[in-house]
Amino acid sequence: MKFALVIFTLLLLSCTNNRLAKDVYGFMGQEITLSMDWEAVWRGKDTVLTGFAEAPVKLVVWYDSLLCGSCEVVNISAWSSIVTEADSLLPHFKIVYLFTPKRDDFRSVNIALKADKLDYPVFIDQRGGFVKQNPKLPKNRRLHTFLLDRNNKVVMMGSPLHNPFLWDLYKKTIRQMIANDGILPANEP
């Protein structure tokens, strides 16, 4: 299954952009460090969250400092239907929303998250540790959403937000991983 996902992703992306396909191929299987010592906002309040790093399957949605962070907060509610579906897979699957705002944008991101009172937690990496701990992160923001296995290795990449076909593939993969204790099983010969 792993090989088929990599090939499918590469074929899908190579049709539109060879550089993007190269980035995907170079990042698949990479281990991502999640320190989880970030600040968190949930339902408009600062909070301390635990258990996210321990989930066997995680979808990391990362908003980097190159974008207007507070502008992206406004768009994060578009994930609500995916969050609703993902809630049925708890505690085996969690979505980690992570903002790494510019230093001068931190306050506006924090205020926007508190104002929106989202019904799911959002982490804020104020010190930029996520990027420092993961120096091979892709620069292309279309690849800033990635599915991690139990060992925090990248299994899939790309945002399923506006792509129902990709979200269906994510769900199928997530269910297979949950059934195999957080690991994507290798193809049978």
CORGI-V583046 format. One record per residue. RES is the residue in one small letter. SS is DSSP state (H for helix, E for strand, C for the rest). PSI is psi as a letter, one per 20 degrees, with the letter a starting at -180 (* if undefined). Layout:
# CORGI-V583046
res/ss/psi
RES/SS/PSI
RES/SS/PSI
This chain:
# CORGI-V583046
res/ss/psi
m/C/h
k/H/g
f/H/g
a/H/h
l/H/g
v/H/g
i/H/g
f/H/g
t/H/g
l/H/g
l/H/g
l/H/g
l/H/h
s/H/h
c/C/h
t/C/h
n/C/o
n/H/h
r/H/g
l/H/g
a/H/h
k/H/g
d/H/g
v/H/g
y/H/h
g/H/h
f/H/h
m/C/p
g/C/i
q/C/q
e/E/p
i/C/p
t/C/p
l/C/o
s/C/h
m/C/k
d/C/k
w/C/q
e/E/q
a/E/q
v/E/p
w/E/p
r/C/k
g/C/j
k/E/q
d/E/q
t/E/r
v/C/p
l/C/p
t/C/r
g/C/i
f/C/g
a/C/h
e/C/i
a/C/p
p/C/h
v/E/p
k/E/q
l/E/o
v/E/p
v/E/o
w/E/p
y/E/o
d/C/r
s/C/i
l/C/i
l/C/r
c/C/o
g/H/g
s/H/h
c/H/h
e/H/h
v/H/g
v/H/h
n/H/i
i/H/h
s/H/i
a/H/i
w/H/i
s/H/h
s/H/h
i/H/h
v/H/g
t/H/g
e/H/h
a/H/h
d/H/h
s/C/i
l/C/j
l/C/q
p/C/j
h/C/i
f/E/p
k/E/q
i/E/p
v/E/o
y/E/p
l/E/p
f/E/p
t/C/m
p/C/q
k/C/q
r/H/g
d/H/i
d/H/i
f/H/g
r/H/g
s/H/h
v/H/g
n/H/g
i/H/g
a/H/g
l/H/h
k/H/h
a/H/h
d/H/h
k/C/l
l/C/q
d/C/k
y/C/q
p/C/q
v/E/p
f/E/q
i/E/o
d/C/n
q/C/h
r/C/i
g/C/k
g/H/h
f/H/g
v/H/g
k/H/h
q/H/i
n/C/m
p/C/i
k/C/j
l/C/p
p/C/q
k/C/h
n/C/o
r/H/i
r/H/i
l/H/j
h/C/j
t/E/p
f/E/q
l/E/p
l/E/q
d/C/a
r/C/h
n/C/j
n/C/k
k/E/q
v/E/p
v/E/h
m/E/q
m/E/q
g/C/q
s/C/p
p/C/j
l/C/g
h/C/k
n/C/n
p/H/h
f/H/g
l/H/h
w/H/h
d/H/g
l/H/g
y/H/g
k/H/g
k/H/g
t/H/g
i/H/g
r/H/g
q/H/g
m/H/g
i/H/g
a/H/i
n/C/k
d/C/k
g/C/j
i/C/p
l/C/o
p/C/q
a/C/q
n/C/q
e/C/q
p/C/*
